[in-house]
């Protein structure tokens, strides 16, 4: 296929010790360089908090912030972020808590506090006891402890955190790691913003909330002891470029989609709509014959092939010739959306897969062990955690992909993409995707990209996950995460490709 080659952009995951060693070597005691990094981190933190706050309608014209400040750099980041937010909102007010006292501040954090004071004392109040806090805040920023924290949580700090955790807060943001990590009374974050380096403990903390990585352009080397890497938005860069002018519809691949049933009629239609929005040149959908007329009216850009049905409305064995006759024209195939679990349907898929030479995306009810182990065609599997537990037989993700030579997209709050070559995690998306249909849309995006890049299943899977995740973030920030539908996500696939 012609078109821009995919290129996965990612950052390493470091242990806390590796992060400390990197920062020591990166800054080499240069205080001014550290100060500039702190200012950049604080401003990026403010930008990220503002963007995430759009999901709840923003902070309004007169918000109240609470800033928890420790001795070190996390406290400085929090102060600069809060100062930036305060300067953007003339009606905002901030309560500041120095958990170890103002005299304990390290030089750069003290410098950040002096900068903060210039915002105006009339909008800043120092709080000296947990009982002095307001009952509700629009935003709490936790900048008390960083990755050098060692348990246990000091008793006095624990009392502050217990009080803060009990408050009515619209958005709780932690800098780098939630203070106290996993200790009792540790800060409970809605979002945790890793500044420059993503630390390994974040992947296991239940109190970290949703995770973000702020890019400080540090170019962290790849020699981390952990195999997983964090996908970045730069992965979409190849999709943002001009397409080859010397091209036609065959240039960008021909995707086949096989699935659907009378019991689950909507799933495959969402997959087809997503694939059509994701750049493939041609699309042929194989669906139960009773559904063709309505589907063709809903998505006339696709070619709809009516498949003989079982009595219950699933795909019957006798229709296999329809796929065989067209396989040579396809460059990729998606199997599974809306398929159902009728024995006849699953049996012919298990028998037919060994004959396929083209790459395949396997999703939903096609994720059955007898189907997945058949044949040697390149395959991308897209299970959620329950489906993966069923098919993996106790194997971990990396063990599974190594044994079965597959690329797996393990969907979840942090979606993982793994093959025998690499292991990635995506922080994009969030709970707006926790609704029926989002997986069908993802399989359509990935299938369309696979039709265009059939020789790069890992790059396709990573790109598809990032694309859907960024579109989901854009949807949530535009319309919230509650009163939306999965298909509304489709309207944001184009907009995220137009961002610089």
Secondary structure, DSSP 8 states (H G I E B T S, - for coil): --S------EEEEE-HHHHHHHHHHHHTT-HHHHHHHHHHHHHHHHHHHHHHHGGGT---SS-EEEEEE-SSHHHHHHHHHHHHHHHH-TT-EEEEEETT-GGG--HHHHHHHHHHHTT-GGGEEE--SGGGS-SEEEEEEEES--TT--SS--HHHHHHHHHHHHSEEEEEEEESS-TTTTSTT----SEEEEESSEEGGGGT-TTS-EEEEE-------S--SS-EEEE-GGGGGGGGS---SS--GGGG-EEEEE---SSS-HHHHHHHHHHHTTT-SEEEEEEEGGGHHHHHHH-TTSEEEEE-B-TTSSB-GGGHHHHHTTGGG-SEEEE-TT----HHHHHHHHHHHTT--SEEEE-GGG--HHHHTS--S-EEE--BHHHHHHHHTT--HHHHHHHHT-EEEEBSSSEEEE-SS-EEEE----GGG-STTHHHHHHHHHHHHHHH-TT-HHHHHHHHHHHHHHHHHHHHHHH-SSS--GGGGGGGHHHHHT--
